[in-house]
Amino acid sequence: MKNKEYMSIRKMIDYIDKALRYTKGCNFEDFIINEEKVDATVFAISQIGELVKNISKETMQRYPQIEWVIIKNLRNKIVHDYEGIKLNFIWDIITEDIVLLKSDLEQIIKENTK
């Protein structure tokens, strides 16, 4: 694994941690009324998608359980149609998907630092 790819995965984990920190202790209603939490969380998620561009096809193929294309496409949706983002969709990502993604990314780091 190239250093840039490794660092991108580390940064993805950092952005996941930020998104989780921004939403810690919140329920959906608290989240949607707090513009700063929404903006910070959506930005963190978009950055994760931006970093996917640094992941090689080989790594994507080696770890197909990660939905690389969906993550990248979500970034594009956020950047090009921010006002059209459905907050319940973002909330589902935070409460259901992002912890699993973090675990998968940490496994990649672990397997490539032996």
Helices and strands as residue ranges (DSSP letters): H 3-23, H 28-33, H 35-51, G 52-54, H 57-62, H 68-80, G 82-84, H 87-92, I 93-97, H 98-111
